[in-house]
Amino acid sequence: DITEFDEDNQLFQKNCAFTGTLAHIVRKEAFQIVKDLGGNPQDNVTKKTNYLILGDTDYSKVKDGKSRKLRNAEKYQLEGLDIQIISEQVFYDMINI
């Protein structure tokens, strides 16, 4: 396991959740990348979530074209919490892949 982290990385000490299917990596790999950068991967969106990364959502499986995680993140934003909803590509830009 990595014990020294780049504290300047945008994901350092940030809580990150994922929704939808990622195009280039599987969820387990994405979780490991977040851990390797000193972040905290989450299975669900909570009031402590900093980033929700959006993969491709199968619209037939979700209400109003939005996953439960996305609806929760938007609700928390409306409540004034600092949660950023970003695309999968922005996530890759943040981790330099």
N, C-alpha and C positions, 0 to 999 in steps of 0.2 A: 504494500500500500504506500501511496505517496504521503509524505509527512511534511513537505515544504510546499507552499502554494504561492502563486503569483497574486499577491494581495491587491494588485491593480486590476486584475481581471474583473469584468463586470459581473460575473457569476459568483465571485468569492463571497462566502457567507450569505448567499441568497437562496431562498426557497423556490424551487422550480417544479412546476407540474406540466404534464404534457396531455394533450387531447388529440384524438384522431390518429390516423396512421401516418407515420413518418415515411417519407419517400426514399431516403438514402440509408438510414440505419434503423435497427430495431430498438424498441423502447429500452430494453436492458442495456444496450450500448449507450444510449442517450443518458440514462441514469448514471452509468459509470463515468462518462465524460464530465457530467456535473460534479460528481464526487471528486474526480481527479483535479478539478479546478477549485476545490474547496467549497463547493456549494452543497446544498441539501436537496436531493430529489424527493418529490412528494407524489404519492398515489392520488391524492385528491387536492382540490383547491380549498384553502382555508383562509382565515383572516390574516395569517402570517405569510401567505404566498406572495413572492415578489414578481415572478414571471410565470405566465401561462403560455406555453409554446404550442401553436396550432399546427397540427399535421392535417392531412387530407381527411375530411369528415365525410363519411358515407351518409348522405342526406336522408336516405330511406330509414335510417336507424335513429335519427334524432328529431326532436320536436322543434318545429319552426326553423329547421336548418342549423340549430345550435345544440351543442352537447351540454349536458348538465354542468360540466366544469366551466364551459364558456359562460353559461347563464349565471353561475355563481360568481365568476370573476367580474362580470359586468355589474352585478348587484353590489359587490364590494367596492367597485370603482365609484358607483353612485353614492355609496356611504362615505366616500372620501378616503378610502384606503389606497395606499400606493401599490397597486398591482398593475403590471404592464402586460398587455396581451400582444404577443409578437408572433410573426410567421416563422415557420421552420427555417426559411432562408436567413432571416435575421439572426436566429439562433446559430446557424452555421457561420455567419459572419462574425458573431461574438466569440466563437471558439476557434476561428481561423481554419475552417476546413471547407 
